[in-house]
Amino acid sequence: MRWIWMSLTAACVLAACVTINVYFPAAAAEEAADQFIDEVIGPKGAAANGGGGWAFSFSLISSAHAQADIDINTPAIREIQARMSERFKSTLEAQFDAGAVGFTHDGLVEVRDAAAIALAQRARVNAAVAEDNRDRNAVYREIAVANGHPEWEAEIRQTFARRWLERARSGWYHKDAQGNWQRKS
């Protein structure tokens, strides 16, 4: 009987050592998203003020309570953030403010009202929206890969989509999953 308990105990210890399920760190992802977004559009509810670095990391906690810091301050992410910030300041900010573009429910941007864009600027705005969406898709993928969990890309995208809306300025538009545009109050 004693050898059964010892075998069972050994099996449990072995299983505990090999089975570490890492869950998606939603709160840490929200914090990272907020920091990234603030660098692109400025702090929540305020006009973009530029400046400031944004090095950060967040922790992942496994079911075995092991912690690991994962640095997502990679050159690729910094490069994407810089492009998005510059594009926002030079082209997209005025379009968000005018209600011409808005956020979609899946973390992208879309032209909402082409008539609100001066004819001479439409091609430039359409190009900026397309470039911004390429960068958004790239940053969601890059964050997942940088964290060693490419399977998290959809969850990172969802987290960012929620945080873009949360940090949007009053008066900006967003499109819900049913395709309806709503104005943030």
N, C-alpha and C positions, 0 to 999 in steps of 0.2 A: 504494500500500500504506500509506503514511504517513497519508493521509486516512482510511483505514478504522480505523486504530488511534486516531486523534484522535476520530473519530465514536463509536467504541466506548467510549472513555474518557469522553467527554462524556455519553453515554447513561448510563453507570454512575454518574457523579457526579450527574446529574439524578435518577436513580432513588433514589440514597442520600438525596438531599435531600427527596424527597417521600414516601418509604416509611419511616415510622417506626412500627413496631409496638410498642404499649405492652402489656406483659404484666401480668397480675394480680399485684400485689405481696404474695404470701402472707405472708411474714415480717412485713412492715410492717402488714398487716391483722391478724395475730395480736397484735402489740404494741398496736395501737389497740383491739382487742377486749378484751384484758386490762385496759387502763386503764379502759375504759368499764365492764366487768363489776365491777372492784374498787370503783368508785364506787357501783354498785348493791348488791352483796352483801357488800362488804368484801374484803380481801385473801384470797388462796387459803388455804383451810383454817382461816380464823379467823372469829370472830364479827364481824358488821358493826360497824365502829367509826366510821362517818360521817366527815364533814369532808373537806376537801381539794378543791381545784379539779382540773380535768382537761383543761387545754388541751394539745393535741398536734397534730402533723402527721406525715405520713409521705411518703417519697419514692417516686416511680415512676421506673423506669429503662427506657428504650426499648431496642430492639435496636441503636440507634445510640449507646447509652451516654449519652444526654442525660438530665439529671436535672431534676425539677421537684418542689418541695415543694407538697403539697396540704393545705390546712388543712381539717380536718373538725370544727373547733370552731365549728360554726354555731349560731345561736340556736335553730333547730329541733331540732338534736341535743341541745343542752344542756337544752332544755325537756322532751324525751322522757326523757332520763336522770334529771332531777329527779323527774318523775312516777313513773318506775319505782323509783327509790330510796325515795321516800316510801311507795309501795305495798308494797314489799318489807318495809320496817321496820314498817309498821302492820298488815299482814295476811299477807303471803305467807311471811315468814321462819318464823313459828311453824308454818305448814302444811308447809313443807319439812322442818323439824326433826322434826315428828310423822310424816312419811312420807305425809301426805295428798295432797300434790302433788309432781310431779317434772318434770324436763325431758324433752322429746321429742327425737328424733334430728334434727329439722329446725329447732331453735332456738326452740321455743315451750315453753309450760308446759301441764300438763294435770292435772286432778284424778285421782289414782291410787286413792284409797280414800276415798269420800265418808263411809263409816261412821266414819272417824277425825276427822271434822269435827263439832263440836257442832251439833246440829240448828238452834239459834238463829243459828249463824254460816254455814250452808251457802250461803244466798243471797248473803251478802257475799263469801264466798270465790269462789263461781262468778263473780260480777261482777268481782272483782279479777283472776281468771284471764283472763276475756274482755278486760278492759281492758289487761292486761299483754301479751297476744298481739297486740292492735291496735297497741300501742306497739312491740313487737318487730318486727312487719312494717313499721311506719313507719320505724323506725331503720335497718333493713337497706336499705330503698329510699332513704332520705335520705342515707346514707353513700355509696351508689353514685352518686347524682345529684350530691352535693357534690363528688365526685371527677371529675365530668365523664364518667362511664362507667356509665350506667344498666344497661348489659348485664352489669355485675359483680354485680348484686343477688344472684343465686343463689350466687356464690362467696363473697360477704360473709356471706350467711346460713349457708353451710356452715362457714365459718371461725368465726363466732360460735357455732354449735351445738357445734362441737368444744371451743371455749374455755369455754363455759358448763359443760360436763361436766368439763373439766380443772380448773376453778376451784371446782367444787362442793365442799361440805364432806363429810366422811366421814359416811356414814349417809343421805345424800340419795339419792333415786331418779332413775333415768333410763330412758327407754323406747327400745329399739333399733328399727331399721328393720323388724324382724319383729313388733313389737308386744309384746315381752317386757320387763317391768319388771325392772330390776337395781338393787341397792343398792350405792352406792359404798363401798368399804372404806377 
